[in-house]
Structures are given as structure tokens and as C-alpha cells.
Amino acid sequence: MTEPTDRTLAADIEAAVREVPGVASVFRAGGRISQAVDAGAQLLGVQQEDGSLIRWEHSPSEGSRVEVAIGVQNAPGAADTSDRVHAAIAELCADRGYPSVKLHLTVVHIDEGPPAPERSDRSS
């Protein structure tokens, strides 16, 4: 079972990924089987539905692992964006005491259009 600190770290990793220039979106990580297991755990009430889209796992014997699935904007390029995402995750994990993390990063979508204009919450 995932401890609250693990959920917090997963949420922080997701936030860091979303801040990387060129990341258009974050998708639920994991393959179909992992997603089916997660859905079953949610139905049984042993996993929260509102958890992070990032998959974070840590065990003393196997170390730390992060799975991330992202959509990227076409302009900066998938390779450059992926490098920046990797660096952001590595830095955050090292700062939290996990200096060696296995990262599985998947680009599942490339947004061909221009970035959406930023919305303002201010009324004109």
C-alpha cells in the first residue's frame, strides 16, 4: 500500500513535470494491466481515486522508480522536453533523499498546434 508521503511525492513530481516548458499534458502512467489493478483497488477502497497521474514506487530492496506519461508541444520537440522532464524529476527526487531513481518516461502525444493562450482570471 502507498504511504501518504509517497502520494505527496507523486503529487509533487506531477506538479514539477507540469511546470516543465514544452509539457502540454500529463496522462495516467502505467500499462493497461497496471491501470486495471488501480481501478480494482479503487473499487475495493484501498486506493484513492484522486491520486496522482504519476506512478511512484520505492522499496528498500529494489530502489525507487517513477513512471510518467506526457503530452508535449511540437515546437520545443519531444527529445528536448523529455530531457527537461527527466532533469526536473531527478533533481526533485535527489532533494527528497532519493538520489538514484529509475525513470520510465513515455511521450504519448505530440501537440501539433500552437500552445493555448494563457487565460486570465481577471475580469476586464
C-alpha positions, 0 to 999 in steps of 0.5 A: 500500500502507498504511504501518504508521503509517497502520494505527496511525492507523486503529487509533487513530481506531477506538479514539477513535470507540469511546470516543465516548458514544452509539457502540454499534458500529463496522462495516467502512467502505467500499462493497461494491466497496471491501470486495471489493478488501480481501478480494482483497488479503487473499487475495493477502497484501498486506493484513492481515486484522486491520486496522482497521474504519476506512478511512484514506487520505492522499496528498500530492496529494489530502489525507487522508480517513477513512471510518467506519461506526457503530452508535449508541444511540437515546437520545443520537440519531444527529445528536448522536453523529455530531457527537461522532464527527466532533469526536473524529476531527478533533481526533485527526487535527489532533494527528497533523499532519493538520489538514484531513481529509475525513470520510465518516461513515455511521450504519448502525444505530440501537440501539433498546434500552437500552445493555448493562450494563457487565460486570465482570471481577471475580469476586464 
